[in-house]
Amino acid sequence: MNPRIAFIGAPLLTLVYGVIRLLSEHGPGLAWTTGHIAFLVALGLYGVVLIHLDRHTHTAFTVVGFVGLAAFAAQFVIDLVVGFMAADRAEMSDLFGRVYDTPGLETAVQQVGPPLFYLALFAAMTHLAIQRRTPFWIPVAVLVASVLPAFELDLLPVSAAIILVAFATAVRGIVDLEEARP
């Protein structure tokens, strides 16, 4: 896969999810399903981004990032299944309660797991900035973008836009330089 597709597609699909989330009723239906599928595809593309970044950083953070992506994916698959099974928001709430009664599941897939992806992404971008392969503002932007949704999930579209700008610049700094080499 062309890494440009992953670097640009992942934050764009995250933006799509964030906008759908803002404009929808947060209940079962087409918007819920479409948004969650968009984010699941974004997670796959973020996996490609992590693999590509690992080629330049050779750090263990890629493994940490994939643990975070797996937690995110589990969370969104649960959301999709609950959305398919429920007739309305009240039934979704009941189903979520039953699913997350499983000891440790909520902690793993909502609280601890997903931040590991952002930590790995920040670490990889910081590593590249230290190597002077990307501007130093990129890891700062990734850090800000990673923290925004933790304060207010409605800021997810802003977060995605920040990562999109950072990745668009990073692509020029690492992917385009790679292709210019003989």
N, C-alpha and C positions, 0 to 999 in steps of 0.2 A: 504494500500500500504506500502511496505517496505520502510522506509525513506531513506535507502541507494540508492535506485533507483532514488529517487527525488534529493538527494544531489549530486549524480554523473551525472545523466542524464540531469539535467537542464543546468549546465555549458557545458556539452559535446554537447548538441543540440545548445546552443548558439555559441559554437565554429564552429559547422557545418554551421550555418547561416553565421557567420563571414567569413569563408573560401569561401563559395559559393559567398558571396557578393564581396569578393576580386577578384575572378576568373571570374565573370560574367560581362555581358554588362550593368547591371542595367536597363534592359528593360523587357517587358513582355515575358513570355515563361517558359519553364520547370525549369530553374535555379531559376528564380524569385519566382515561385510558391513553389518549393521544399524548398528553403531557408526560405521563410516566414512561411510555414507550420511547419518547424523544430523549428522556434523561437516561434510560437504559442504553440506548445507542451511544449517547454522549460518554457514558462510562466506558464502553468498549473502545471508543476513540481515545479517551484519556489513557487507557491501557497501552495503546499504540504510542502515545506521547511518552509515557514512562519508559517504554522499551527504547524508544529513540534517544531519550535523554540519557539512559543508562549507557548507551554507546559512547557517550562523551564524558560521563562522570565515573562510571565503574564503581558505584557505591552500593551498599546494601539497602539504600533507601528505596530502590525499586521494589524490593520484596515488601517493605513496609507499605509502600503505595498500593501494591496489589491487595494486601490485607484490607486496607481502607476501601478500595474499590469493591472487593467482595462483600464487605459489610453494607456499603451503599446499595449494591445490586440486590442483596438479600432484602433490604428494607423496601426497595421499590418493587420487587417481585411480590412480597407480602402485600404491599399496597394494591398492586394490580389484582391479585387473587381476591382480596377482600372486596375490592371494587366490583369484580365480576359476580361475587356471591351475594352482595347486598342489594337490596331494593332502594334504600335511601340512606341518608347520612346517619340516622339513628341506628340503623342496623349495622352500618359500617363501624360505628363507635363500639357497639356490642362485640362485633367480631374482632376488632383490634384488641379489645380488652381480653378476650379469650386467648388470642394468639400471644399477646405480650405477657400473659400470666406465666408463660414458660420461663422458669428461672434463668436469669442472665441474658435472655434474648434481647430485650430492649436495651440493656447496657451495651451489648456487643454491636448490634446493628444500627443503633441510633446515637449513642453517646460516645463510645470509645472508638469504634471502628472507623467511621467516616473521617474524623479529624486526622487519622493516620495518612490518608491520601493527601490531604492538604499539607501536612508536615513533610511528606516525601517530595511533593512538588516544590515546596519552598526550599527544601534542602538542595534539590537538584539544581534549581535556578540560582541559588546562592553559590553553589559550587562552580557553575558556569560563569557567574559574574566575577568570582575570584580569579578564574582562569582568563578573564577578560574576553570571553567569547560572547557575552551579552552585556548590555548596560546594567549598571548597578541598581537602577530604579526598578528593573523587572522583578527581582525577588521581593522588593518592598511592595510593589503592586500586587504580586501574588499573595503576600501575607495579608495585606489590607482586604483583598477580594475574598480570602479564606475566612476572615474574621467577621465580615459584614453579615452574612446570613445567620451566624451564631447569635448576633444581637437582635436581628429582626429578619425573619425569613422572607418578608416582602422585599428585602434588598437584594434578593438573588439575581434579578435581571441586571442590577448595577454591578454586582460581583462578576457576573458572566461577561459583561461588557469590558470590565477592567482586565480580566484574563484574556479576552479576545485581543485587546490592544497589546498586552504584554506578549502573547504568543505570536502575534503577527510580526512583532519586532524580533522576537527570538528566532523565528523561522528564517528571517534574513541573516541573523547572526550565526546560526549553526547549520541549517539545512542548505541555504544557498551557498555558503562557503564550502561545504562538503562537495556540492556538485561542481564547483569551480575548479576543484583539485583534479589533476590528471589521473 
